Amino acid sequence: MKIVDCTFRDGGYYTLWEFADDVVNDYTHHIKKSGIDYVELGYRSLIDTEYFGKLRYTTDSFLNSLTVLSGVKIAVMLDAKEFVIDNKVQVSRIEELFLPAEKSKISLVRICTVYQTLDGALEIAKVVSRLGYETSINLMQVTLLKREEIKKACRKIEASGVKTLFLADSFGGLFPSDVEEICNLVKNASSLQIGVHFHNNIELAFANTLKAIDMGVDFVDGTILGIGRGAGNLRTENLLKFLKEKKGLKKYNPQPVFQLISDYFGELKEKYKWGSNTSYLLSGYADVHPTYVIKLLDKKRYNAFEISNILYNIRKNGAARSFDEQALSKAITHRLDTGQELEKVENLSQSTVKKLQKQVSGKEVLIVGRGPSVQSKQHDINSFISRFDPVVIECNLLPSIQKSKHHFCTFLLYKNLVDNAETLRESGKIPVAGFPKVESAVKDIFESSVLYHFAYDIKMNCFEVNQDSCIIPYDVVSMYAVALALMLDAKTISLAGFDGYDVHAGRKEREQQAEMERFFVLLRQCYPNLKIQSLTPTNYYITTKSIYYRLMKS
């Protein structure tokens, strides 16, 4: 059995394949002392649509610049879908990437593919093999394959001349019993060497590895501290320790890897915090592509209950195999549509809408956002409400903002409504929720008051307002609040607390800034006659007035 450490290749999903040369050199120096057989340093790729570091490309010139490469075999990975265009393999693109093997430090080229593109991957393998490289097929998403498909894949791979098949548990949903069954299938269908690549969504990567070793596999993948996309992978140091201490294989030495953890990777894990959690656990059981969970966690908007429903919807809608932005948006907006333990929220009926529109007709609408300026200018915002009596729409609930005659609080996140339900009822402000159902305990809190449902969907580059629903481009409550204002027939909208972020903000904040900027462009296109202005400081490209000028003139 041989170990393939793919720390940099799989870890690149967190760092954009950006690792300092001295770290790569130190890594290879320690890895060869650990007894590991192969290191997969990165991809070979022609992607140029965004910035990636050196190890997304792992060029021969880069490999030649490294000082420590002897004593361990070097592997790189090709992603088959990059080189199959209109069902035709781009041979010239592959040949452009590789020197003849005798002129390169690369030993093994692994070609990753899903079952649907296996034929193209095998053509790629033929091109790479002709150049003198050892090749293998990494068959991804094995949990989604029927047993007959696995056997058919084995026969095709063996007939092509490729000698090794890596089974990739892309969604981290395999159990040891599945590993045993699949390994037996491969052995009975072919004489291929077997490699395994386990993800740790349901925390069975190590248990699955032990079963695979018992089944006599030829290769096992691992990464330091399990670094890898989503929940991560088998921990290389765990495998090394087991092989040395429990199997008595003195070839392996985990100490150099522990040194790398101390020097580099421990700090990296603190920064990126990969590893299994409830959301990845759910995706593992549901066999849903990990990018969905990565996107959901990155938003930091949904609790485990909501994420569970979102993943269920994605699988039910047939979108689990590969990431689809629109499928995610649809699943998000319908995350609380199901569940027997939930009760319906009253829809904004046509008669209710007409009544509200009549009450607020001709009034200015003040939308209060979540920016820090709300706290610093709380007194002035309340003075504005007292003097001008606008229709007020809050993004979630802001207890410090005084109630106006017509006062709404908008909610897209279920947790925000639940956490504020008691306070909201006592405030007398009217909650409007984007979700159609709530738990009975929450419904009971509003039994003697009102809780409305104003339905919404998410669709990129779209903004549309109807009497009972809206479409917004992102799952952002401030966009939903604007839609509610327009449903109420607002002609003038003032904003407070829409601070935005400056150029020095972090990546996540800059993304939020860009989302809102795109929304305001859409808003101007869809409602060119709408008068909208910010009364407090803002970083958005919108008209800005001073709340103090308005107070002075009153």
N, C-alpha and C positions, 0 to 999 in steps of 0.2 A: 504493500500500500504506500502511496505517495501523498504528501500534503501540498496543496496549492494555497498559498496565502495571497489573498486579493484585497489587502487592506487599502491600498491606494486607489485601485480601480473602483471598488464598491464605496469606499469612503469619500470618493470624489463627488458623490451626490450631495454631500454637505458642504464641501469646500470649493465646489466648481473645479475640481481636479487641480487645485492650486496647492502645491506643497513645495517648500523651499528645497533647493538642491542639497544643502547640507543635511536636511532631514532625510531625504531619499538616500543619500550616501550612508548616513549613520544607520538607517533602517537595513539596507542590504548587508552592511558589515555585521550587524547583530543577527540578522536572519540566517545567514549562512552558518553561524556558530550554533544555531538552534536545531539544525538538522533538517530544516524544511527543504523540500525538493524543488519547488517552483515558486516564484513570486510573479504575480500578475500585476505589473506596474500601472497599467492603465488601458485605455482604448487606443485603437488606430481609427481615426475618424476624419471626415471631410466636412463636418458641420461648421458653418461659418455664420449662422444666424444670430449668435450671441457670444458673449465673452466666456471662454473656458481657459483654464490653466494648461500647462504643458502636458500633464498626464491624461488629458482627453485625446491627445494626439500621439504622445510617446514616440517621437520621431527617432530615427537612427542617429541623427546628429546629437540629439539630447542624450541618448543612451551612451554614445561615445564620450560625452563630456563628463559622465559619472566616473568617479575614481575607483569604486568598489563594486564590481559586478561578477567577478570570478567566483566559482564555488557554488553557485546556485543557478538554476535554469530560469530564463526570463520568458514570461508569457505576456501576450497582449490579447485584447478582445476586439472582435468586429461585431457590429450590430447589423444583422442581415438586412433589416429594412432600409438602411442607408444606401444599400448598393443594389436594391431591386426596384426599378422604376418601370411602371406599366408592365409588370410581370416579366421584365427582362433584366438579367444580371448585367450590370455595368462593368464588364471585364477591364476596360481601360482604366476605370477609377481605382480598381483594386491593384492593378499592376503599377499604377502611379504611386501607391503607398508603400510598396515593398521592394527592397533590393533582393537579389538572390540570397538565399539563406546563408551561404558561406561568407557573405559580406556583412551580415547582420549579427548582433548579439542576441537576437530573439530565437528561441527554440520552438515555442508552442504558440500557435494562433488558435484561439477559441472563438467559434462563431456562434453567437446567441441568436435564437430564433423561436418563434411560436410554431405550433404544428402547421398552421395555415401557410407559412412561408418556408417550410422545410425544404422543398424542392430547390428554391432559390439559394438557400443556405448551402446545400450540397454542391451546387454549381460553384459557389464562392470557394468552398473547400477545395474543389478540384484545381481552381486557379492558383490558390495559395500553395497547395501541395506540389504543383508543377515547379514552383520556385524553390522547393526543397525544405519547406517547413513541416513540422509535425502539426497536425490539425485535430480538432475535436469539435463536436456539436454540443452546444448547451441548449437543451430543450426546455424552454420556460413554461410556466403555468401547468405543470404536470397534474395538479389537482383537478383541473378542468377537463382532462383527457379521459375518454372512454378507454377501457382496457384494450379493445381491438385497435384503437388509434395508436396506442403505445407499441403494440406488436407490429403494426404496419410501419411505424416510424423506424423501428429497429431493423426491419428487413431492408428498408430503403437505405438507411445509413450504412449498413454492412455491405450492400451491393455497390455503394459508391466508392468503397475503398477506405473510408474514414474508419479508424479503429476504436475510437473512444466516444462514448455518449455520456455527457454530464446531465443528470436529472436535477432541474432547478425547481425547488419549491418556492416559486415566486411570491406566493401569497401567504406562506408560512402556516399552511393549514394541515400538513401531513401529520399522521400519528405513526408510531413505530410499526403497528400492524400494516399500515399502508405501505411503508418503506419495504417491509418484507415481501408483500404481495407484488409490488412493482419491480423489485430486484429479481424476483423469480420469473416474472413475465419477460424481462429483458434477457435473462439467461436462457430461458426456454425458446425464445424467438430468435436468438442470435448468439454469436461468440464475441460480441463487443466487450471491450473493457468498460467498466462502469465507474463514473464519478458522481459525486453528490454535492449539492449546494443548498444548504438549508437556511431558511429565514426563521426568525425567532418570535413570530407574532403571538403564538400560543405557548411560548416558552418551552418548546420541545426540540429545539435545534440540537442540543447535546444528546438527549435521549434518542432522537432519530439517527444521529451519527453513530452512537453505540450499536444500534440495530444494524446500520449499514455496514459497519466493520464486521459484525458477526456474520453478515451475509457475504462477506468476502469482496467488498468493492475495492477498486484499484486506486481511486483518487478521492480525497476529501478536501473540500474548500473550507477555509476559515478566514477570519479577520481579527486583528488585534482589538480587544475589548468589544468584539462583535460589530465594529463600525460598518454601517451599510445603510442603504436606503430603507426608510421606514423603521421597522422594529429591529433591524440589524440582523446579523448572521451568527453562526457558530463562533464562539470565542477561540481563537487560535491557541491562546495560552492554556485554556482549559483542556483542549485536545492534547497538547504537548505534555501537560502534567499527567493526564490519564495514561497516555501511552508509555511514559517513563515509569510512573509509580505503580500502576495497576497491571500493565502488560509487560513490564520489565524490558522495554525497548530502550537500551542505553544510547542509541543513536540520537534520541531526542532530548533536548535541553531547554526547558522553559525560561531559564534565568535571563538570557539575553532579551527575551520578549518582555519580561517584567521590567527590565531596565528601560526599554523603549516606552513602556507605559509611564514609568516614573519621569522620563525626560520629556516626552511629547504628548502621548495619546491620552493620558489622564486629564491633562488640561484641555485637550480637544473635546473630550467627552463632557466636561463641565460646560463648555461653550455651546455645543450643539445638542446635547442631551438626547442622543439616539437611544433606542432600546424599547422593549415592549411596554405597553400601557393598555389601559382598558380599550381605547379606540383601536389600536392595532390588534388586540385580542379579538375584537368583534370582526374586524376585516379578515382575519385569518380563518375564523369559522365560516364567514360568508363567502370566502374565495373572491374578494373584491380587490382590485388593483390598488397597491399601496399609495399611489399618487393621490387618490381620493382622500385618504386619511391625512396625508401630509398637507394637503390644501386646507382641510377642515381644521387641523390643529394650528396651522399658520394663522388662520383667521382669529383664533382665540375667542370665538363667539358662541360655541355650542357645548352643552353639557353631554355627558355620556348617554343619557336617555335619548337626546335628539340625534346624536351621531349614530346610535344604534338604528334608529328609524331611517335616517338618511341612507346608510349602507344597505338596509333592507330594501328600500325603494330602488336603489341603483341595481341591485341584483334582480329584483322583480321586473324591472324595465329592460333587462337584457344588456346592460351597459357595464358589466363587471370586468370584462376581459382587459379592456384598455381604457385609459383615462379620456373622458369626454367632458369638456367644460359645461356644455349645455345640459348634459345628463345630470351633472352635479347640481346645477342651478335648479332644475326641475325637482330633484330629490329634496333639496333644501326647502323649497317653498311648500312642499307637501309632507314635510316631516312629522306634522302632528295631525294628519288627516285620518290616521288609523289608530286603533287601540280601543278596546272595549271599556277600559277604565276611564276614558275621557268623555266629557260631555260637550255638546255643541255650544258655541258662543253665538249670541244673536247677531244675525247679519244686518248690515245697514240697509234697511228696506228702502224702496223707492219713496214711500211716504215720509219716512224718517229723514231721508236725504233732502227732500223738498222742504220739509219743516226747518231743518238746520240751515239750508241755503237762504231761506226767507229771513231767519233770525240774524244771520251774519251778513246779509246783503249790504254792499257798500262799505263794509268795515275793513280797516287795515288788519292784516294778519301778522302777528309776531311769532316767529318760530325761534325757540330757544334751544340752542345746541348744547354740546357737552364740553366745550373748550374752557380752559382755565379762566378766561375773562368773565365767565358767568359768576364765579365766586368773587373776583376782585371788583366787579361792577354790579353786584347783586342789588345794592341799595338803589342805584340809578335805574336798573331794569324794572324794579318794583315801582319806582316813581313814575316811570314811563307808562306802566300798566295802569296805575291809579289815574293819571291825567288823561290818557288817550282812550282807555277802555278798548284795546284791540281784542280781536279773537286770538287767543294764545294757544299755540301748539308746542308742547314740550317733546323733546327726544328722550323717551323714557320718563322717569319722574324726577323732578328737581324740587325737593321739599322747601328749599329756601325761596323759591319763586312764588309770590302771592297769587292767589286765585283771581281770575277775572270772571266777568259774567258768563263768557263763553270760553271754556278752558278745556283743552284736550291733552292727553298724554299718549304718545304713540309707542308701540312695542312690537319689535320683531323677534326678540329673544325671549323665549318662554321663561327662562330663569329670572330675567329682569322683572317680569310681571309678578311672578310668584314671590320674589323677595320683597316686593314693594306693595303687595296687595292690601294689607291692613292699612298702611299709611295712605295709600291711594284712596281707599274708600272713605277714610276720615277726612281727607282733603276736599272731597266734593268735586274733584277734577274728573272728567270723563275719560276712561281708558279706551283706546282703539287699538286692537291687536291684529296683526297680520295672519295669525294662526287661527284655525276654525274651531279648535277644541281645547279644553283645559280639564284638569283634574276636578272631581266633584268638590273637593275641599276648597279649591280656588273659586269655583262657581258659587259656592255657598257664601263666600265673603261678600260677593257683589249681589246677593239675593235681593237686598232692599235698595240697590242702586243700579247703575247701568254699566254694561261691558259690551262694546260693539266689536264686530269683526268686519274689517275692510280688507278684502282678499287682495293678494298680490302675487305676481310671478316675477321671475328674474330672467332677463334676456339681454345679452350683451348689445350695446349700442341702440337700445330701445327705451323710450319713455312714453307711456301712454296712460291716460287717466279716463276712467269711466265712472258711472254713478255708483257701481258696487264693487269695483276692483281697479287695480292699476298694474302696470308693468314698469319695473325699474331696472337699470342696468347692473346694479350690484345689491347685495343684501345689506344695505346700510340704512339705518333708521332715519337719518336726516333726509335722505332722498324720499323715503316713504312719507315723512312729515310734509314735505313739499307737495307730494301727490295728494295728500289729504286736503291741504289748503286749496289746491286747484279743484278738487272735487266739490269743495264748499263754495266754489265760484269766486275765489280770491282774485282781485285785480292788482292789489298792491301787497307785496310781502316784504317785511323787514326781518332781518336776521340778527340774532345776538348769540355770542358764544360759538360762532363759526370761525374759530381762530386759524385752523389749518396748521401746516408745518413749514418751517423754512428749509433752506438747502442743507443745513447742518444736521437735520434730523436723521434718524436711523433708517435702514432699508424699509422696514415695515411701515413706518410713518410716511416715508416718501411715496410708497405704493398707495396708501390711503389718500394722500394729497392728490396724486394723479387721478385716482378714481373720481374724486369730487370735482376736479377740474374738467374731466370728460363729461361728468353729469351736467355741470353748468353750461357747457357748450351745447349739449343736447337740449337742455331746458330753453336756451335762447332760440334754438332752431324750431322747437315745437311750439313755443309761446313767445313769439317775437314782440308782442305788445304788453307782456307782463312787466310790471315795474317791480324789480327786486333789488334790494340794497342791504348792506350790512351796517348796523349802527354801532358795532364794536370793532376793534382792530381785527383785520383778517389778512391771511396770506393768499387768499383766493383771488383770481382775476374777476372780480365783480365790483359793481359800483359801491362805494363806501361813503356813508354820511356819518355825522357825529351825533350820538345820542344826546350829548350836552347841548348841541345847537337846537335840537328838537325841544328839549326841556326848557331852554332859555326862551324860545319863541312862543311857548304856550302861555 
